[in-house]
Amino acid sequence: MKTGKSIMLQGTASSVGKSLLTAALCRIFHQEGYRVAPFKSQNMALNSFITEEGLEMGRAQVFQAEAAGIKPSASMNPILLKPTGDRHAQVIIKGKVFKNMTAVEYHEFKPELRDMIQEVYQELITANDIVVIEGAGSPAEINLRDKDIVNMGMAEIADCPVILIGDIDRGGVFASLYGTIMLLTEEERKRVKGIFINKFRGDTKILEPGLKMLEELTGVPVLGVIPYGDLNIEDEDSVTERFKKDINKEGKVMIEVIQLPHISNFTDFHVFEILPDVNLRYVTRGETVGNPDILIIPGSKNTIADLKYLRESGLEKEILKAHKEGSYIIGVCGGYQILGEKIVDPHGVESNLKEIKGLGLLEVETTFEGEKVTTQIEGEIAFEDDDILYNCKSTVIKGYEIHMGRTKLEENVRHLLQITKKLGQEVSYPDGAVSKDGKVFGTYIHGIFDEVSFTQKMIANLLEKKGFTSAMNEEKTFQDFKEQEYDKLAELVKQSIDLEKIYKIMEG
């Protein structure tokens, strides 16, 4: 019944570049006039997105869909695993929460998902000319082979050819490629039709003898050596290098983001990286808060555990000190809940603690409930002052909500936003809260900073207070920037691979 063509990218390990190269092929095929879609049967990620239908999916497939010129759909990522601890994860199937499971429970459950994956994939390949499939981790995890549904198990479901990716930057690329192929079964090896060597720095002539030997040893052709590129595109969760960087040290406005142990949707802050006036830094484990203009507490998959981390690590005291010394404190989703007076968990949604004291910077109280809120929204800034939010009132915001808790404001606490649309339907309800001194605000809306007109106003207000003028381009939207980066990615990869052979491989 399969109608379109497909190609699958697998890797020798996590973080070898599967997600970016999948996006690159999606963009290249889109530029050449094909209807193309990304697909990843199972994604483990804390960065997630809510579709127009209110369904949850991994953000990697979102930016791949954007690269392909189409709207994200939960069918591109039918299984999403969101870790809640070392051995537990929330299992989301076709965009809806199924249940929390241990690693062992999920491993035993995987075979039951095979038919669903086959059905969703068939719908996708029937509607498109090409589907670019991304694997996860490595296909050489031989302890997981019997129940695999994301690597060679997925290649079998799709009956598709595989290109294996190795990361030369981490070292040992020839051994990892050869070892991976040798650990596959004979039938699995037959599916591997090409090799990409990714993240190369230097002159490929030095590499050529090794490439020839690798081809002779494995019988698999090297279809491309892809260099490191100066690109600014989203990363996969914990493997990101963003947390280690001090981005744009020349920026006059210092923004720090606390890297919580269960940080989710740090893509909310990607937009700050393109603003020349902003110096963005993540406060990682063992580090201290500096002297930021804005300190952000991000979203969390386990808010109570992360609140305890802030308390036990001493970061709570540093946040309160930063507020006292004039820093603006912003909380997004779980960070918003942490800023409140207390969090109540009567049903044990997140922990055995029935109640925990918050940081007390906002006069709000959060109660965890069993039902998860997943919705796209539109709204506008409802609060204005003569400080950081000057001239921001009525600025339109688009984003999405993903949370279990419901937050109640104490009497006379001001709201940050007024929501006007929910899943495309007109509504009217408030969101978020602003402290009495105007120095602290929180919101449930992921993507609030992606509206550059709002973010630029906020940054411009801070610059003026500090005696500087803005260097920002008010005409460019964040989406414009992302489209430019997808084109740069496609050009870099297209120049580095044998595209003609890839088309022939897809033809069979």
Disulfide bonds with the S-S distance in Angstrom:
none
